[in-house]
Amino acid sequence: MYKNYTKILCMPSGSIAKLLLIMRLTTVILITTLLQVSASSFGQRMTLERKSITLQRIFKEIRKQTGYDVLLSTNRIGINSTIDVSFSNAALDEVMEKVIQGRGLTYTIEDKTILIKQNASLMDKLMFVFNAIDVRGRITDDNGKALPGASVHVKGTKTTAVANNNGEFFLKGIEDNAVLSVSYLGFITNEIRVDRQTVINIVLKEDQTGLNEVVVVGFGTQKKSNLTGSVSTISARDLVGRPITSVSSGLQGLLPGLTAVGQSGMPGASGAMLRIRGLTSLNNSEPFILVDGIPQDLNSINPEDIESVSLLKDAASTSIYGTRAANGVILITTKSGSLNQKISISYNGYYGIQKPTALPKMLGSAAYMELLNEAQSNSGIPPSFTQSQIETARNGSDPNYFANTNWFNEIYKNNAPQQNHAVSFTGGSSDLKYYMSYGRQDQQGLAVGDQFGTVRNNARIRLNAAKILDILDIDANLGYIDRDVNQSSAATSQNGGVFYTGLTISPLSPVKFTNGLWGYGGGSSNPVAIATDGGFDLAKTQQFTGSIAATLHLMKDLELQAQYGLDMHNQNRNIFSRRIDYLYPETGAIWYTSNPNNTLDERQYINKIQTFAAQVNYRLNLNAHHLKALAGTQLEWRRNDYWRAVKTNFLSDNVPVLNLGTANPTNYGDAFQYALRGYFGRINYDFADKYLFEANLRYDGTSTYAPESRYGLFPSASAGWRFTQENFIKNSIALAWLSEGKIRMSYGLLGNQYNADASGYGEYYPYIPSIISVSTMPIGNVLTQGFAQTVLANTALEWEKVRMFNIAVDLALFKNRLTFTAEWYNRETRDIQLKVAQPAVIGVSVSDQNAGSVSNKGWELNLGWNDQIKEFRYGFSAQLSDVKNKVISLGGVAPTIANNIRLVGYPINAYYGYKTAGLAQAADFTKDEVTGKLSPNFPIFPVDAGKVAPGDLKFVDLDGDGIISADKDRTVIGDPFPHYTYSFRGNLGFKQFDFSFFLQGVGKANGYISGPAIHPFYADAAFPQEMHLDHWTPDNTTAWYPRLLFKDTRNTTRQLAEYWLQDASYLRLKNIQLGYTIPNKWISKWRVDQFRIFFSADNLFTSTNFFSAYDPETIVPGEASGDKISNGGFYPQVKTIIFGINLRLK
C-alpha cells in the first residue's frame, strides 16, 4: 500500500487529499500540453543548504520549491534520518539521487508525483514472477462507445498498452496490485488498482471543461485552453435524440450570444432567425455560415452528420473572414471516420407526432351574433341578427346559412406524423478513414388536405487518406440533398393563406353545404376548401456540395493546405392555383369563384458557389516559447440564375404542365454574379502556455464595389493570461480548488459587404449605372418594352465597418467540475448603408451611401457543473445573456417614423406608438344634464370628438397640450428584440438509464398583435375569440378588452397603442429525454455494440403571459420587413413527441 508522505507529515487535515487530487489532475493536463517544453521533471530546480536535515524536511522543501508530491511505497523508509545537503539551483534528479544514495531505494516521477520505493531484492523478484498476472479489458465512454487508441500505463514501470479498434487492451505479466493509469484525449484520466483482477472494463468520463478540447476556428483549430477569442462550441451529443427539423432551430439556447427565434413550425420552413450578439446593421444582420469551410445553408444539413458547431463572436475570432464577419460566424464541421477502426454501422431513428403549442379559440355562432349586435348597438348601427336567427344558429336547424363552425378545429388535424431515419458507416485503416451516411426526414403538416409537408433526403461520403507518399493527406467530402417542400398555393403569411382565412371567415358558414359542396357565406373563402382543393406550392430542390482538401507536409512543422469547394443548388418551384367555385345550395348557381382561371406559376432558381483557399501553416517551439503562424489566400465566385413562366386556363386541374395552359403566357428571367478575393494571416504565440497572444489580418476585396473602393484591411488582436499557470497559484494549497483561470481580451475591425436592398441591380452592382426593363405607354395600341436607369450609381460606396472590443474571464474549479465564463463586449457598426435624400428633380431612386452608425453592448454568462458518484452521473449548464442595441447616427437621413421606427438613441425597429392609461370609466366623463351627452375629462383625438365613451382606451397626452396628436404624443413603447435570453440544461445518468431536460426562454421582449388576430368587428372579416367575452360593459368595468365597436378602429387598429403591446417573455421546456441502453453483455454476441431506446419531446410546455392564442415566437415577422406587427396568419409553432432508437453494430 502506498503512503502519501506529504499528507502524513506536512498537513494536519484529511481534506488535503482532495486538494492534492485536484492539483494532480491539473498537473497531468499541464505536462501533456507542455511536453515539448519540459519532457521530464529534470527542468525543475532547487536551492537548499542545511546540515543534518531530515528526509521529512527535504520532502517538504521539494514540494514547496517544485510543486512535486512525494509518495512512499513502504513504512520502512527512515523519514527521520538526517543528511547534509548543499544544492544551488540543482536539478530535481540531482536532489533525488543525493536523498536515496546508499539507502537501497529507487524512485520514479510521474504526473508531478515522486514515488520512492525500495530496490527489489532477489526474493521480491521471485515473488513478482509468482504474482505477475495478465490483464485484459475494454475502454469505453459513458455511452458504451469504444475508445480506440486509449493508453493504459502501468504506473511505476515502462509498460504501456494501446486500445485497439474495439477499445480492447492486453497487459502481460504485471504486478497483481499494480495501478493502471488510463488516458484518452478529451477525457479525464482514470487510475485503477488491479487488485488481482484479470479482466477490467474501464469507463472514461469526457473532460467537460474541454481544456484539452480542440476547437474549430477560422482556417484551423486551436486548443480551448489557449483561446483568446470568443468562441462557443457544441458537439453532436447536444443534438442527439431531438426531433429538430432544421439545424438553426436546434441551436436555440445552446450557444451563449446566439439569439434564435423559431418563427414557424411549418414543414420545410427556413428555420429559426439567427442573430449573434444583436442587430449589427440597419440592413443585413445574418451571420456568415460555413460547412466544412464552404458557405452553405445550415438548414439543408442532416443534423446526424454534424460533428461540431463553433460560434465565432468577437473580432479576434472572426476578422480572418474579412468583409463577411461583421455579423459573426458559424462553423459547422461534419463527421469523419476513425483510423484503425473496423467498420461500424449506426442507425438512429424516431417516429412521433406534432401538435400546435397554441391556437385561437373562436366563439360559436350564437355568441358571435350576440356580440356583433352589441358592437353595432354601441356604434349606433341597427343589429344584424334577430333573436330568432340567433336561436336558429343555436339549435342547428339551418346548417347551410346558420351553421356553427369552429374553423380552427376544421383546419387542423389532431396531430401530424414526423419521422427521421439515419444510417451511417464509419471506420478506417492505418492511413485511410471513411464516413458514409444517408438520412431521410419526413414531416407532415397539421392542416387538412395534405398540402403541407416536407421530405428531405441527405447523403454524404467523406474519405480521408493520410501519409500518401509519406507527405500528403487528402480529405474528400461530398454531400447531396434532395428536398421537397409543399404548402398551399395560398401563400402562408401573417396577412393571407389558410390560417389567416380561419380568422376572417364567419362561424355561420359551413365547411360543406348539405349537398356536399364547399360551403360559403360571403366574404372570406372557405379555408378548408383552400387547403384541400385550392392548389399547391411545391418546391423541389437538389443540392450538391463537395470539397477536396490536401495537406502537404513539407517539413516537421511546415505544411501547405489547399481546398476547392463547390455548392450547386437547383430549385424548381411550381405554384398551381386551382379555381374553386362556390355554388348556392338551392340552385347550384355560382355564388363566388376564388380565381377566374386556374394558374400555373413555374419558377427555377440555379445557384452556384465555387471557393478556393490555399494556406501555409508553420509551428515553432523553443523551450517555453510556442509560435504558430498561417498565411493564405481565398477566392469565391457566385452566380444566381432565375427564370419564371406563367400560364392560365388549364384544360385539367390534374396535369399542371405549362404546355396545357391556353391563356395569358408571361415569362421572366434574370441573373447576377459577383466574386470575392482575400488574403489572410494569423499569428499565435504563447509563453509556457501562460501568456497568450493572437493577431489576425484580412485584406479583402469584392466585385460588388468600384475598383477604387473594392479592398479593405481588417485587423484584430487578442491576448490572454492563464493566471493559474503562475507558480504562486499552482503551489498554493489554499487555491488548490482553482483548476483553471484565464483572462482574455480582444479588439478588431470587421466588415459587412451585404448591401442594403435596392431596386434593379443596385443591390449587386451599386457602382454601375445599370439599366433594367421598364413598362412603357402603348405605342399604336401595342405594348412595347423599354429600358431605363432607375437607381443612381455610387462609386464611393463600400462595406459597413464594425469595431469590436471583448473582455472575458474563464474559470474551472473543483477538479474542473465547475466551469464559469463571463464576457462583456462593445460593438459599433459605422458607415451603414442608407438612402440619403436627394432632390426629387433627379427622377430616379437615390443610391445607398455610407452614413449610419449602430451600437450593440452586451454580456454573456455561462455556468456548468459535471460530476460522477460511482455509477450516478449528473451535470448541468446554465446560460444568460443580453445585448442593448441603439441607433447612434442616421447620417442626416430623416428618422423612419412608423409603427417600428429607426430613430437615433433607440433600438432598431422599436415599437413607436401611444402610451395608454387603461380603459375609461364613467367617472372619467362629465354628463350634460340637459342632453345627456358625456364629455371626456381626458385628452382625446380631435377626430373622436363626440364618439368617446366609457370602455374606450385613454391615451396619454405627452406634451400636455390637451389633445392627442400623432406628431407630439407618440414615443418608443417597446423593443421586439429578445432580451435576457437564458437556458438551463440538466442531465442525469444511473447505470443504463439516462435522463436530460432543457429549459430555454427569454426574460424580456415585446410582441404586437393586431388585425383579426386579436380584434373582432373592426372590419367585416374579424371575428371574436373566447377571451373577448371579457370585454367592457357597464356591468363588467374591470374587463381587459375595451367595449365592442363595429367598423370603428379608434381602440384597435387605427394606431399603435401600448395597451396592445404583448409581453413576449417566456419559459419553455425545450426538450426532455429519457433513454435506456441495453447492457452490452446481453447483445454483444449479435455484434451489437450499442442499443438505446429513448423517449423525447420538444416544446412540451411553455409558460408565458403572451396572448394565449399564439406562441410568443411565431408572432414576430421577419426582421427585414421592418414591421413587427402580426395579424396572426402564420403556421403555428409545434410541440413534438417521439420514440426512437440508437443502434450501433460492429
N, C-alpha and C positions, 0 to 999 in steps of 0.2 A: 504493500500500500504506500502510495506517495504521500509525503508530508509537505505541506506548504510552509516553508520556513518563514517567509515574510509574515504569514498570518500568525504564527505562534510567537515570534519574537518581537515583531515591530508594532503590532496593533492589538489593543486590548479587546476590541469589539468584534463579534462574529459577523457583523454586517459588511466587513471589508471584503469578504469573499465575493459578494455580489459586485462590489466595485471593481475588484480585480478581473472578474469575468468581462465586465463592460470594457475595461481597458485592454484586455487581451483581444477582444473582437476588433476593437479599433486598430490595435497593432497589426493584426492579420491583414486588415484592409490596406493599411499604410505600407506594409512590407511588400504586399503584392504589387501595388502601384508604383513603388519606388525601387523595384528590383534592379533596374539598370543603374540606379544611383548608388545603392548600398546593397550589394549582393549578399552580404553576411553581416554579422554583428561586429566585425572587426573594425568598422569605421567608428565605433563608439570609443570615447576616450575618458580616462580617469586621472585624477591627481589626488594622491594620498600618501602621507608620510607619517608613520606612527611606530613607536616601539611597543612591543608586547600587546598588540591589538588582537582581540578575539575574532574567531571566524564569524561569530554573530554580528560583531560591529562592522566587519568588512562587508558582509552581505547587505547590511543596511546602507552602507555608503554606495555599493553597486546600484542598488535601486534608486537612491537619491540622485546620483550623478548620471545614470544612463537610462533609468526607467525600466530596467530589466528586473523581472521577478526571479527569485531563486527557489527551486523546489528540491527537497532532499528525498531520496528514494529509500532511505533506511534511517533508523534511530541510532545506529552505531557510529555515526559520524560525530566526532568531538567538536561540537559547536562552541565550546568554551575554551578550547585550546588556543594558544596565542602564538603569533609570529611577528617578526619585524618586517615592515614593508616601507618601500620608498619608490613611489611612482610619480612621474611628472608627465602629464599628458600621454599616459601609456594606453596602448590599445587594450580592449577588454580581454582579448585572448592572452595577452601577457600577464594581466592580473590573475586570470583564472589558472594559468599554468603555475604561478607562484603559490596560489592558495592550495592546490592539490598536490604540490610537489612532495614526494616521499610519503604520501598518505594512502596509497593504494586506491586512489579514486580516479574516476574519469568523469567527463561532462559532455553534454550536448546542448546546443542552443536552437530552440525552435520557437517561432512566434513570440519573440521577445521574452522568452522564458528560458532560464538556465537550469537544466536538470543535472544534478550531481548524484552519482551512484558509485558503488564500489566496483573495482575491477572484478571481472568474473574469474572465480577460482576454477580449478580443474573440476571440482565437484559441481560447481554451477554449470559448467559447460556440459558435463554429463547429464545433469538434471534437465538442461534445456533440450537435449536430444530426446529425453523421455517425455518432456512436457510439450514439445512442439506439436502443433496441430495444423491442419489445412482448413482454411475458412473460405467459404463461397457465399454469394448473396446477390441481391439486386438493388439498384439505387433508382428511386423514383421521386417525383414531386408530389405535392399534396393530392393531386388528382389521379395518381397512379401512372403518370406518364414517365416512361423510361428516360434517364438522363445519360445518354451515351457520351463517353469522354470524361465522365466524372472521375476524380482522382481519389484513391484510397491509400493513405500513407500510414505506415506503422510507426508511431512516434518513438523517437529514440534510436531509430535504425535508418538504413538507406533503402528499405523495402517499400516499393510503391506499385500499385496496380491501377490500371485504367479500365473503366467500364466499357463493355462492347456495345454494339448497336442496340441490344435489348436491355442495357443498363446492368448487365451481369459482370461480376468481377470474381477473381480467384487469387488467394494468397496461400502460398505453400510454405509450411514449416515455420510458423511464427509462434511466439510465446502464448500460452493459453490464457494469460492475463494481460496481454498487450492492449494498448489503446490505439484505436483507429481514428485517424483524422480524415474526414470525408469532405471534399470541397468540389464546387462546381460554379462556374462563372455566373454571377447574378443571384446566387443562393447563399444562405448563411451556412458557414462551415459547421459541421456536426462532429462531435467527438464521442466515440462509443467504446466501452470496455468489452473485450471479447468474452471474458468470464467463461471460458471453456466451450463457448458456442461454436459450432462448425458451420451453421447456416445463419446468416444475419442479413435481413432485409432492412434497408435504410431509407428513410423518407427525409428529404431536404426541404426546408422552407425557403421560399423565394425571399430575397432581400428586398422587402417592400420599400425601403428608403431609396434603393436604387443608387447607392453611392458608386457602385461599380457598373451601373447600367450604362449601356452605350445608347446615346440619344441621337436620332437623325436630325441633322441641321442642314442649312443650305450648302449644297455641294459637298457633303461629307457627314461625318459622325464625330461626336465628342463624348467623353466620359462625363456623366452628370455631375460628378463631384467637382469637375473643373470648369463647368459652365459659368460664364459671366453675363450672358444674355438672359432674357426672359423667355423660357421655353417650357411649355406644359406638354405632357405626353400621356397617352393611354395605350394599352395593348389590346390584342384580340380578346383577351379574357374579359375586358369590360363590356364587350358587346355580345358575349355568348349567351344563348338561350333567350334573347329578347326578340319579340315579334316586330322588329323595325322594318319598315318598307323602304326607307331611304337612309343613307349614312348621316346626312345632315340632321335629321330628326333624332337619330340615335346618339348624337353628340351632345344633346341638350343636357346641361347640368353636370357634364363630366370634366370639363376643362375650365378652370378659372380664367376669367377675362373674355370668354366666348359667350355672347348672348345669342340664343337660338329661340326663335318664335315659330312654333308649329301652326301655321295659318290654316291648314286644311287637312282633313283625314281622307280626302278623295283619292281613290285608287289612281296611281300614276302621277299624283301631284308633285310639284317640283321640290317638295321637302321644306324644311324649316328655313326661314330667313336668318342668315348668319351675319353677325357683326362682332368684330374684335375690338374691344375697348372703345365702344361708342361709335358715333357717326363722324367719320373723318372729314367728309366733304358735303357741300350742298348738292353735289351731283351723285357720283357713284361711290358707295362705301362697301362694295363687295370685296371680300378677301381674295387673295390670289391662291389658287388651289392647284397643287401638282400631285400626280400619282406616279410614283417611281420616276420623278424628275420630269414628267411630261404634263403640260397643262391639260386638265380634263375635268369634266363634271363629276364630282364625287358621288352624286346620287345614282350614277349608272353602274357603280361598282357593286359586286356581290359582297356584303359585309363579311361573309365567311372567308373571303380571300385577303382580308386586311390583317397585317402583322402588327402595325403600329400607326398611330396618328400623332404628329408633332404640331403643336400650335406655336408659331413664332410671333411674339407680341411686341418686342421693343426694337429700337433702331439697330442694336448690336446684332440681333439675330436675323433681321430682315433686310438690312441695307444692301446685302450682297445680291438682292434681286432688283435693285435699282428702281426703275420707274413704275414697277407694279407692286411695290412693297408697302405703300402708304397705308393700306387698309389691313395689314397683317397678312400672314402666310400660313396656309395649312398644308402640311406634307403628309401624304398617305404612302406608306410602304406596304407592298403586298408580300405574301408569304413566299418562301423558297424552301427547297429541300434541305436535307442534312447529310453531310459527308459520313461515310462509314455506317450507313444505316440501311438495314433491309427494308424492302417495300412495306409501307404502312398504308392501309386503306381505311379511310374515315367516312362515316355518314352522319350528318347532322340534319335532323328534320323535325318539323312540327306541323300540327293541324289545329286550327282554332276558329273562333268566331269573333266578329266585331259588333259593337253596339255603340250608338251615339253617346257622348258624355252629357249632352244637354240638348233639348228640343223645346220649341214653343208649345204651350198647352192652350189651344184655341178654345173659345167658348162655343157651345152648341147653338143651334139656330134660334131657339126661343129666347135665350139670354141675349144673343146678338140683336135680335129685333127689338127687345125692350130697351137695351142701352142705346140703340140708334134713335129710337123715338125720344129718349131722354135728351140725347145730344141735339137733336133737331129742335126740341122744345126750348132748350137753353139758348139756341141760336135764333129763336123767333121764326122757325120754319115748321109748317104742319108735319105731323108724324107720317112716316111712310107706311106703317103697318097698323091694321086694326087688331083688336083683341081676338077676333075670330081667326084672323090669319096666324096670329101667334099660337093659338090653340091648335090650328091645323099642323103647324110645324112641330108642335109638341107631341101630338098623337100620331104623326106619321101617315095621315090619311091621303096626302098628295105627294108621293115620293118624287114626282117629276119636277114640281115647281116649289115645293116646300120640304125639301129633303133636310136631313140633319147630318151633314157630312163632317167628320173630323179629318181634314185633309192631310194632316201630318201622319195620322195612323194609316191613311191610304197610300201616301207617297213612300213611306218607309217600310221595309221588311222588319221582322222582329230581330233578325241578325243576318250577317253575311259571312261566308266562309273565307278564311285566309290560310294558306299553307305555303311551306317553304321546304325544299329538299336540296341538299348539297352533298356531293360526294367528291373526295379528293384522294389522290395517290401521291405519296411522297417517299423519298428515300435517296440513296446515293452510295457511290463507291468512294475510294480514297481520293479521287480527283474529279468526280462528276456528281452533281446532285440535281434532283428534279422535283418539280411540283406541278401536278395537273389537277384541274378541278372542273366541275360542272355544277351549276346551281340553277334552280327553277323556282320562281316565286309567282304565286297566283293569288291575287287579291280581288275579290268580287265586291261590287258596290252594294250599298244599302238601299238604293232606290229600286222601285219596281220596274219591270220592263227589261232588265238585264242589259241596259245600255251603258252602265258604269262598271268598269273593271279593267284590270291590267294583268298582263302576263309578261314576265321578264326571264330570259334565258341568258346565263353568263357562262362562258367557257374561258379557261386560262391555262396556259402552259408556260412554265419557266424552267430554263435549263441554265445551270452554272457549271462551266468547265474550268478547272484550275490546273495550273502547272503545265500548260501546253508549252512544250519546248523548255520547260522549267522557268519560263519568264512571263507567260501570258495567261491571263484569266479572261473568260468570256461570260457574259450574262445576257441571255436572250429571253425576252419576256413578251408574250403575245396574248392578247385578250380579244374576245368577241362578245358583243352584246346584241341580242335580238329582243326587241321590246314592242309590245302592242299596248296602247293606252286608248280606251274608249270612253266616251261620255255622250250625253245627249247633244243633238245638234243645236239645241237652245243653250248657248254658252252659259256656263255656271259662273255667276258673278254676284256681287252684292246687290246689283240692280236688275238682275234678269236670270232666266233659267228656271228649271223645275222647282227649286226650293224657294226662290223668291216668289214664284207664282202661287205657291202654297200659302203665302202670307196675304196675297191680294185677291183671292177668289172667295166668294161667299159660301158659307156653310149651307145655304139654301140650294146650291147647285149640286146635283147628284154626280157620282162618278160615272154612272151609266143610267140612261133612261130605262123605263120598264120594258122597252122594246129591244134592249141590249146594245143600243148605240151609245156613243160617247155623250155624256151629259154636258150641259152648258146652261148658263143662266144670264148671259150678257156680261160685258166687262172682260175680265181676265179669262184666258184659255184654261182648259182643264189640264192641270199639271200631270195627272196620271196618264192622260192621253198623250201628252208631250213626251213623257218618259217612255211610253210603250210604243207609240206609232209615229212620233214626231221626227224620227230620223236619228242619225248617229254622227259623231265626230271622232273618227278613228285615225290615230297617228301610229304608223308602223315605222320603227326606227331600226336601222342596222348600223352598228358602230364597230370599227376595228381599231384597236390600239396595239402598237408594237414598238419595241425599243430593243436595240442591241448595244451593249456597252462592252468595252475592252479595257483592261488594265495591264499595262506593260511595266514589269518590274525591272527597271534599268539598273538599279543598284539596291543595296540592302534598304536604304532609307529614301530612295528616289523612285517615283513611279509616274507614269503618264497614263491618263484616263481620257477616254472619248466615248460619247454616246450619241446615237441618232435615234430620234423618236418620230412616230407618225400616229396621228389620230384622224381617222376618216369617219365622218358622221353623215349618214344619208337618212332623210326622213321623208316619207310620203304620207300626206295628210289629206283625207277625204272627208268633207263635211257634206252630208246628204240630208237636206231638209225636205221632209215629205209634207204634202198638203193634207190637212185634216179638215174634213167637212163636218160641221155640227148641224144637225137636222132637227127641225121641230118634231117632237114625238108624235103629234097627232097627224100631221100631213106629210111628213118626210121632206118638206121644202127646206132649202138651205137657210139656216139661221145666221151662220157665220163661218168663214173659211180662214184658217190660220195663215195660209200663204196662197197667193194667186196661182202659183205653179210649184211643182217640186223642183228643187235646185241642187245641182252638184257643184261644189267648190273644191277643186283639187289643187293641192299645193305641194311643192317639192323644195326641200332645203338640202343643200350639199355643202358641208363644211370640211375643210381640210387644214390641218395644222402640221407643220414639219418643224422639228427642232434639231439643232446640233450643238453639242458642247464639247470642249476639249480643255483639259486642265492638267497641270503638273503639280504633284504633291511631294513635299520634302520634309523629312524629320531629322532632327539633330538632338542628341542627348550628350551633354558634357557634365558629368558628375551630377550636381543638383539642378543644372540648367536644362530645361526641355523646350525645344523650339519646333513648331510645326508651321509650315507655310504652304499656300497654294496660290496659283495664278492660272487664269484661263480666259476663254472667250466663249460666247454663246450667240447663236443665230436662231431666229424664229421667223417663219413665214406663215401667213394665214390668208385663206381665200374662202369667201362665203358666196354661194350662188343661190338664187331664189327664182322660181317661176310659179305662175298661178294661172289657171284656166277655169272659167265658169260657164255653165250652160243651164238652161231651164227647160221645163216642159218635156219631161222624160216619158217615154212610152210605158215604162214599167217602174214601179217602186222597188222591184226586187232585183233589178240589174242596173245598178248605178255606174254606168260606164259612159265616159264623155261622148262617145260616138252616137249614143242613143238620145242625147239631148237635141231638141229641134228648134230652140229659140234662144235669142239673146246671147250669142257667144262673145265672150270677152277674154282677154289674156294679158298677162303682165310678166315682166322679167327684170331681174336686177342682179348685180354682183358688186362686191367690193373686196379689196385685199390690202394688206399692209404688212410690214416687216419690222423686225427689231434686231439690233446688233448691240452687243455689250461686251465689256471687258471687266473682269473682276479679280479680286485678290483678297487674301486673308492671312494674317499672321497671328499665331497663338504662342504665347510664351508663359512659362511658369518656372518659378524657383522653388525647388523642393516640394512641389505640389502645395505650396503655401501662398505664394504671391502670384496672382494670375493676371494676364493682360491679353487683350484681343483687339485687333484693328481690322476693319473691313473697308473695301473701296470698290465702287462700281462706277464705270464710265459707260453710260447708256445712250443709245440713240434710237429714234423711231421715225418711220416714214410718215407718220401722222402729221408731223410739223415741218415747217420750212427748213431748208438746209442750214440756214444761219441760226436757227433756234432748235436744232434737232438733238443736240447732245448735251448731256449734263453729268455732273460729278456728284456722287452720293457716298460720303464717307461716314464711318461710325467708329467709336472706340469704347471699350469697356474694360473694367478692372474688377478684381475680386481678391478678398483676403480670407483664407481659411484659417481663422484665428485659433481653431482647436489643434492646428499643427504646431503651434508655438509650444516650446518645452515647458514654459511656466504653466500652461494649461494641461498638457499631456501628462506631466508628472505630478499634478495636483490631486491628492486624494479627495479633497473637498469638492473638486469639479469632475470626479470620475463619472458622474451621471450624464455629463455632456459629451455625447459621442461625436457630434459633427456640428460645426458652426461656420457660416460663411456670410460675409457682407459683399455685395456686388453693386456695381453702378455702371450706367451706360448713357451715351449721348450720341445722336447721329442725325443725319439728314436723309429723308426718304423722298420718293417721287410717286406721283399719281398721273399716269398717262391717259386714264379713261376720261374722255371728253364729256362735256355736258350734251344733253340731247339737242339735236339740231335738225332742221328740215333738209331734205335732199341729201347731198353728200357732205354737208357741212360738218357732220359728226366724224367722218373718217378722213376728210381732206380739207380741214378748215382754212388752209393757207392758199388753196387753189380756187380761183373764180370758176366754180363748176356750174354747168347748165343741166337742167332736167326738163323732162317733158311737162307741158302745162296744157290746160284746157283753153280753147280759144273760142271766139264767137264764130258762128257758122258763116261760111263764105258761099254764096249762091245756094243756100239751104243745105250745104254739105259741111259736116263737122270736119275740121282739119286738126292736125297735130302741130303743136307749137313747142318751142324750146326757149328757155329763158334762164338767166341767173336770178335766183330767188333769195340768196343769202350772201351778204358781204364776206369777202375773204379777209383773213388776218394773218399776215406773215410773222407777226411778233408773238403769236400765241405759243405758249409752251406748257409743260406739265405743272400741275399743282405740286407744291413742296411742303413737306412735313418735317418739323423739328421736334425731336422727342427726347425727353430725359426720363430715366428709370433708376430707381434705387430699391434694393431689396435685401432681406436677410433670410437665410435658410438655416434651420436648426434641426438636429436629430438628438434625441435624449433617450436615456434608459436603454442602452444597448440597441439603439436605433429603432426601438419600438414606437416611440412618439416622434412625429415629424411636424414641423411648422414652417410655413413660408409666409412672409408678408411683403407686399410690393406697393409702391406708390409711383405714379407716372404723371407726366405733364406733356401733352401732345398738342402742338399748334400747327394747323394747316394754313398756309399762305398761298397767295396767287390763285385762289379758287376761281374757276371759270364761270363768269356771269355775263349776262347780256346788258351792257351799259347803254342806256337810252341814247339814241341819235336823232337828229331832226327827221321828222316824218317825210320831208320832201325827198329823201333818198329813194323811197319807193320800194325797198327790199328789206328783208329781215336783217336785223343787226347781227353781227358775228359775236362770238364769245370773246371776252377779254379777261386777263388775269387781274382780278380785282378784290375778291373777298378773303376773309380770314375766319377760321373757326377754332375754338379751343375745346379740348377734352382733358379733364383732370379726373383721375380715379385711383382706386386702391383695390387690392385683392388680398384675401386671407385664405390659407389652406392649412387644415389641421388633420393629421392622420394618426391612427394607432393600430398596430398589428401585434398579435401575441399568440402563443400556443401553450396550453397547460395540459401536458400529457396528450391525450387524444382529442382534446377540445380546442378548436381553433376559433378565433374571433378577431374582429377588427372593424374599424370604421374610418371614414374620411368625410370631412365637412369643408364646404367652400362658401365664401361670402365675398361679393364684390359689388362695386358701384362705380359709376362714371357720371360726371356732370358735364353736359355739353352746352356750349354757348357760342352764339354768333358774335364775333369780335368786330368785323367790318363787312360792309357790303360794297365797298369801293365806289360809293356815290350812287349805287343803284337804289331806287326807291324800295322801301320795305314791301314785302308781299303781304298785303292786308286781306286776309281771307279767313275762313274757319281755322285753317292751320297756317300760321304766319312764319315768315322769316324776317326777324327784327333784331337789330343789334342789342346785345345784352340778354337775350333769351335763347332757350333751346331751339334747335332746328325743328320746324313743323309743330311748334307748341300750339295748343288749343287757344283760340282767341275769341272771346265772347263776353257775355254779360254775367256779372255776379247777381245772385238772387238772394232774397230774404224770405224764402218759403212761400206758402200759399196765403193769399189774402183771406181774412176772416171778416165777418160782418162788422166787427168793432173797428176795422180799418177804413170804414166809409162814413160819410155824413149823409143822412137821409133828408131829402126835401119833403117837409110835411105836407106841402100842397100837391106836388106832382108825384111824390113817392119815389122819385129817382134817387139813385145812390151816386155820390161823388167821392172818388177815392181820396184818402188823406195821404197818399204816397205818389211819387212821380210815376208817370206813365209815358208811353209813346204818344205823340200828338195824334197819330192816325187812329189810336184806340179810344179817343175821347167818346164817351157815351156808351162804350161797349164793355168796359171792365166791370167785373162783378166779383163777389166773394167766390173763392175757389180758383181764381186766376193766379198766375205767378206774379210775385212782386220783384221788380228789378231794382238794383242798387244804382242810385244816382251818384256816380263817382265824382263828377265835377261840381255837384251841388247847385246846378242852375235850375232845378225844379222840373226838368223834363228828362226823358231817356232818349238819347240820340246815338247813332252809330259812330259818329266821329269823336265823341267825347266820353262815352261811357263803356267802351269795350276795353278789355285788358286780357293779359295772359291768365288763363284759368286752369291750365293743366299741361302735362307732358306725356305724350304717348309712349316714349321710350321706357322700357322696363328699368327700374332701379332696385338696388339691393337684391340682386339675383343670388340664390343660395341653393345648396343641395346638401343632403346628408345620406351617405351610403353605409350600410352595415352588412356584415357577413358573419355567419356562424357555421361551424362545422363540427360534427362529432362522429367519429368513425366513418361510416359510409354515407352519412346524411350531410347535406349542405343546404343552407338557407341564406337568402340575401334579400334586402329591401333597399329601395332607392326613393328618397323623398326629394322633391325638386319644387322650386317656386320662385315667386317674385314678391318682394316686400312692399314695393310701391310702384304703381303705374296707373294710367288713366285710359279709359276707352270711351267712345262716344257712339251711341246707337240712336238712329233716327228713322224717319220714314215708317213704313208699315211694320218694321221690326219691333217697334215699341209704342207707336201712336195710332190708336184707332180713330177713324172718322175724319182725319184731316183731309182725306180725299175719298172718292167713292170706293176705291180699291184698298181699303185699310180696315182691318177687322180686329175685334177685341180678343185679348187673351184672358186667362183666368185671373191673373193679378189685377186686371183692370176693374174687377168687381170692387176693389178697394179704391174707389175714386171719391172725390169730394162731393158731398151733398150737405144740405143743411143739417142732416141727421148724422153725418159722418165727417165731421170737420177735421179729424186727425188723419185723414187718408193720405197716402203717398202720391196718388195721381190727381192732377187738377180736375176741375169739373169738366164734363164731357161737352165738346162743341162739335158742330158739323161743318166741315169745309172752312174752318176758321183756324189758322195756324199760329195765332198770337202766342199760345202757350207751348207750341210744339216745334214745328219745322221752320218757322219764319226766320229765327235767329238762333245762333248757338248760345245756349244758356248753361251756366254752371249747375243748374238743378238737374240736368240730364247727364252730367258727366259721371261716368261709372268708375267705381273702384275696381281696377283690373288686377289687383294683387291676388295671389292665390297660393295655396299649398296643395301639391299633387303627389299622390302615391304613384310615382312614375313607373316603378316596376317592383314586383315581388316575385320571388322564385324559390321553389323548393325542389331539391333533387335527391336522388338516391343512386349511388354507384354500387353495382353488384360486386361482391368480393371477387378478386382476381382468381382465387383458388377454385372457385366454382365454375369458371368459364374459360380458363386458360387452355384447357385441353382441346377446346374447339378453336384455338388460335385467336380468341377474343382477348384483346389487351385492355379494353375498357367498354363497359356497357352502363350507361347512365340514363335514367328516366327522370323527367322533370315536368313540373307544372310552372307556368309563368304567366303573368298578367301585366299589361301596360295600361297606364292611366285609369287604374281601377277606382280611384277615389279622388275627388277634387273638392277642397274647401275654399270658398270664395264668397265675397259679397257682391259679385258681379250680377247683372240682370240674369235671372235664373234660366231664361230661355236659351242662353248662348254660352259657349265656352269663352273664358276671358282671352284666350289666344287667337281664336279664329275670327274674332270680330274686327281686328285691326287690318285694314287693307295694306297693300304693299307700300314700301317707303317711297318708291319712285313716283307714285301718284301725287304725293304731297297732300293728299286728302285722307285724313284719318277718321272719317265718319262712315259708318256702315249702315246699310239698310237691311242687312240680315239675310242676304241671299246665298251665303256661302254653304258649301258642303260641311257638315259638322265634323268636329274633332271626334275621334273614336277611342273607345276602350277595347282592348283585345285580350282574350283569354285563350291560352294554348296549352297543349300537351305535346311533349316531344321526347326524342331520344338522341343520345350521343353514343355512337358506336365506333370502335376502332379495332381493326383486325391486323394481325401481324403474322 
